[in-house]
Amino acid sequence: MTLARAVEYRIIRERISHRDLAPTPDETRLAERIISIVAVTIALLLGGSYLPELVTAAVAASGLWVTAAG
């Protein structure tokens, strides 16, 4: 076994042992859930406000393309 592989195994063993000692508290899970809900809500609001303009621009662009091609 090379020195690098020995160091890698040692680091992995330390990470696994520390993960077992420090479980994630419920407050952290709640905070992650709240952040996820807020992020999805903002994404939906922004996407919903830009969608009509994007559809209008796509219709106009396709109309120009058809006019220029004909």
ROFISE-625515 format. One record per residue (C-alpha): y, x, z; residue number from 0. Coordinates in nm, 3 decimals. Each point is the difference from the previous one (the first is absolute). Layout:
<rs>
Y, X, Z, NUM
...
</rs>
This chain:
<rs>
0.000, 0.000, 0.000, 0
0.339, 0.135, -0.093, 1
0.287, 0.027, 0.242, 2
0.195, -0.272, -0.182, 3
-0.290, -0.244, 0.024, 4
-0.044, 0.077, 0.372, 5
0.369, -0.069, 0.060, 6
-0.025, -0.322, -0.201, 7
-0.298, -0.122, 0.205, 8
0.180, 0.086, 0.325, 9
0.311, -0.194, -0.106, 10
-0.209, -0.301, -0.101, 11
-0.189, 0.004, 0.332, 12
0.331, 0.015, 0.192, 13
0.145, -0.291, -0.200, 14
-0.307, -0.215, 0.061, 15
-0.002, 0.073, 0.372, 16
0.374, -0.077, 0.036, 17
-0.037, -0.324, -0.193, 18
-0.262, -0.122, 0.248, 19
0.220, 0.083, 0.297, 20
0.316, -0.176, -0.117, 21
-0.063, -0.353, -0.130, 22
0.276, -0.182, -0.184, 23
0.189, -0.236, 0.233, 24
0.048, -0.365, -0.093, 25
0.378, 0.043, -0.017, 26
-0.040, 0.247, -0.286, 27
-0.217, -0.243, -0.194, 28
0.254, -0.276, 0.059, 29
0.284, 0.224, -0.117, 30
-0.194, 0.096, -0.316, 31
-0.068, -0.367, -0.073, 32
0.367, -0.094, 0.045, 33
0.111, 0.286, -0.227, 34
-0.251, -0.110, -0.265, 35
0.118, -0.361, 0.014, 36
0.365, 0.101, -0.030, 37
-0.073, 0.235, -0.291, 38
-0.193, -0.267, -0.192, 39
0.272, -0.258, 0.067, 40
0.272, 0.231, -0.130, 41
-0.207, 0.087, -0.307, 42
-0.054, -0.369, -0.077, 43
0.371, -0.079, 0.043, 44
0.109, 0.285, -0.225, 45
-0.265, -0.075, -0.259, 46
0.084, -0.369, 0.004, 47
0.370, 0.063, -0.048, 48
-0.053, 0.238, -0.294, 49
-0.276, -0.194, -0.175, 50
0.220, -0.259, -0.177, 51
0.227, 0.272, -0.137, 52
-0.298, 0.202, -0.121, 53
-0.151, -0.302, -0.176, 54
0.335, -0.077, -0.165, 55
0.036, 0.361, -0.116, 56
-0.355, -0.001, -0.139, 57
0.061, -0.325, -0.192, 58
0.328, 0.133, -0.140, 59
-0.157, 0.329, -0.099, 60
-0.291, -0.173, -0.174, 61
0.246, -0.226, -0.182, 62
0.196, 0.299, -0.123, 63
-0.320, 0.174, -0.106, 64
-0.118, -0.301, -0.198, 65
0.346, -0.041, -0.159, 66
0.020, 0.367, -0.097, 67
-0.353, 0.001, -0.140, 68
0.051, -0.314, -0.211, 69
</rs>
